[in-house]
């Protein structure tokens, strides 16, 4: 891991990679950055008594930690969406941003599920 304040890639390298992305990927990245920087995830909710109060995708009882686990098992976003037809790509984008912003919470929930 690079020292604090440094990245493994230069800003110029990242800008070059961004310029080569398709428009859909750029929009996805922009949305993810916005929600992450604003600490705002309108598609994620925590309701006491629902899935133990864990963060879930709104309108569902699908916890963010479960989506993270599927991703770790090698599932693509397309596979997740195919198996959870109530989810949209925008829901996954917010779930990934939420998981990145709260890694300790997600890891705790995963450990609790493994122990159960």
Secondary structure as UniProt FT lines:
FT   TURN            4..5
FT   HELIX           11..19
FT   HELIX           23..38
FT   TURN            42..43
FT   STRAND          44..45
FT   TURN            48..49
FT   HELIX           51..53
FT   STRAND          56..57
FT   TURN            58..59
FT   HELIX           64..72
FT   TURN            73..74
FT   HELIX           77..83
FT   TURN            85..86
FT   HELIX           89..101
FT   HELIX           103..115
//
